[in-house]
Amino acid sequence: MFDIKIDDARYWKNCVDSIVSLVDEGAFNITKEGIALKAMDPSGISMVSFFMPSKAFSKYEVEKPISIGINLENLSKILSSARNNEQLVMKDASNKLAIEFIGENSRRRYRLPMIDIKKEADKEPKIEFESTIEVKSDPFREVLKDATSLSSLIGFKTEKDNFKISAKGDAAELEEDHANNTDFVKKLNVSKASAATFNLEYLDRMVRACPPGNSIDISLKTEEPVKINYKIGDATVAYFLAPYMES
């Protein structure tokens, strides 16, 4: 049994959107510490790892750990009805997730069936990253947008004092150097120069839910999966994306 309340229903919508950008179903693991979810996308080239601590909720009562399988796309659609200044309550009710929006003069209730998720939670890949880059989310999204107009792939490369981004298409090529560019890069730590190429569509989906003005951490190792992570309030979301390898 659990009884969970969030003062801002739209905040939970933003959190769920960070997951549904990659996977349409998954299992929330609800414990006394908080709510977690780990899942691979259907293609198997990317993964999302989400955690929201219990302190982020205004009410958090969990009798014992429970895992609930949910169609996240349907949950996101329900949460889209959240209005300004509405609270959100979630409870388990006869193998369904009971969702209630509470406004100043109104209440709306939904029941979303729980589903059976037979696959065990995926484990995060263990990678000793060679470079970590903290970038500002807004200009980073602009770079991805620029690259998308040219190519379906984007290259990241780090040197001692530089973070380079490149994209190559039939019509044109894009190269950006961000050495000492504090308007873009907040922190750069490089133990070894790193380089890898990634699918642009997946990267765009990963950063879509990052709040404006936030920072995004990029962890890189040559020809290894990249790790992208950021905060949504008290919640943390991390993604892993396998590199593009030329055949």
N, C-alpha and C positions, 0 to 999 in steps of 0.2 A: 504493500500500500504506500502511496505517496500523495502528497498534497503540496503543490508548488505554486507560488504566486510571484508575478513580476509586475512592478508598478507601471512599466512602459511596454505595452504589448508590441509596439513597433520595433522595439529593441530586439525582442526575441525573433521577430520576422527577419531582421537583418542578419542575425546569427544563423538562422536556418537557411537563408539564401546563400551564405558562404559555403554551405554543404551541398545544397541542391544544384549549385553551379557545376558540380562534377558527378554526383550520384543521385539517382531518383528514389532509392530506398536504402535503408540502413537500420542499425540497431543502436538506440540510445542506451548506454549503461548508466543507470541512475544509482549513485551511492551517497553516503553521508557527506563525502567530499565535494560532490558536484555531478554534472552531467557530461559524459564523454561519448564520442563516436569516432570510429576509425573504419574506413572503407576504401576499396579500390574502385576506380571507375570501370564501366563495362569493358573498355578496351584493354585494361590491364597495364596502361603506361603511366597512370597517375594515381595518386592516393591523397585523401584528405584525413587529417587528424584534428579533431575539435575537442575543446574542453572549456566548460563554464563552471567556475567554482560556486559553491553554495552561498558564499557571501554576496553574490550578484543578485540574489533573489530576496524579496522582502519577506517571504515565508517559504520555508524549506523543511518539510517534514517527510522523512523517508524511514519507514520501519526497518527495512532490510534491502540489500542491494537487489536490483531488478534490471533485466534487460528487456526492452520493448522494441519490437520491429515495427517500423513505420514507413508508409509510402510518403517520402519527403516532398514529392511534387504536390501531392494532395494537401499535405500539411501547409506548404507554402501558399497554396491557393486560399486555404481557410484564413491564414494569418494576414493575407492581403486585405481582408475586410477590417483590419484593426484601424480604429479612428484615433484622432488626437485625444490625449489624456485618458485613454482607456487602460485599465489594468487587465492582466491575463492570469487566469487560474487553470492549472492542469492537474488532473487526477486520473487514476486508473479506475475503470468501471466496467466490470464484466467483459474483460478481454478487449476493451475499447479505451481509447484515450479521450477523456472528457475534457473539452476545451470551453472555457467561459470567458467572454469579454464583459468587463464591468465598467460602465460609464457612469456619469453623474446621475442620470435618470433612466438608465437602460441596462439590460442584461441580454446577451445573446449566447446561446449554447450550441455546441457542435459535439458530435461523437464520431471519432475517426477509428475505424477498425485497426487493431494491431495485426501485423502479418508475421509469418514464420520466416525468420532469417536463419537458415541452416548453416551458412558459412560462418566459421569462427572469425573473430575480429582480426584484421590484418596487423602485422607488426611493422613498425617503422623501420626502414632500411638503416643499417648502421654504417655510416660513412664518416671518415675522418676528413672533414672539409679543409681545403687549402686556402680558401678565401671567404671572407664574409663582408658583405656590402650592405650598409643601411642607406636606403634611398627615400626621398620624399615621394609619397604615393601619387600626388597629382601630376608632377612632371614625368614620372615613370609611366603612368597610363598614357600620357601624350606620346611618349616615345614608342610604346607598343602600337598606338593608333597609326603613327607615321610609318612604322615598319610594315604594318598590315596592308597598307596601300601598295607595297612593293612585293611582298613575299609572304609565304606561309611559314617561314622559319626565321628565327632570330639568333644571333650569336652573341655570347657574353665572353669577355676576355679580361683578365686582371693582370696587372703588372704591379710593381712595388708601389707606385703612387698614381695609378691610373685604372679606371674602369672603362672599358671600351664596349660599345654596342654596335652591331652590324647587321644588315639585312641586304640580301642580293636577289634581284628579280630580273626578268627579261627586259624590262623597260629602264631600270635604273638601279643604282646601288646606294645604300645608306651606311655611313660610318660616323660614329660619334665618339669623341674623347671627353672624358669627364675628370681629367686631372685637376685637382684643386677646385673643382666646381662645387662650392658649398650650397648653391641653389638647387642642386640635384643630389649629390652624395653627402650624407651627414657623417658617415664613418666608413673607413676602408681599412681592413686588416688582411694582409696578404703574407702567408708563410711560404707560399710557392705560387708562381705564376700559373693561372688556370684558364682553361678555354673549353667551351662546349656549345653546341647548337641545340635549340629546342623548338617545339611546335608552338607557334604564336597563338593559335586559337585557344589552346589549353592555358597558356599563361594569362591571356586576357580574361578567361573565365575565372581563374584563380584570384585575380586582384580586383575583380568587379565589386565585391562586397566590402572592400577596405574603405573605411570612412574617410571623407575628404580631410586633408591636413594631417593624416597619420603617416607613420613611417612603415616601410616594408623592409624586412631583412631577407637578403639573398645569400644563401650559402652554396659555394661552388667548389667543385673538384673536376679536374679534366676528365671528360667522357664518363662522368658519373651523374646520377640523378641530381637535379638542383632541388634545394629546399627553399620554399617561399613561406614566410610566416609574418603575421601581424596580429594586432589586438583589435577587438571590437568591444570597447568598454573593458569590462573585466574578463571577457572571454578571449581565448587564444585559438587561432586557427593556423594550421601548418599544412602545406602541400608538398608533395614530392612528384617530380616529373622526370621521366627517363629521357636521356638525350637522344637526338636524332643521329643515327649512324648511317653513313652512306654505304650502300651495298656494293 
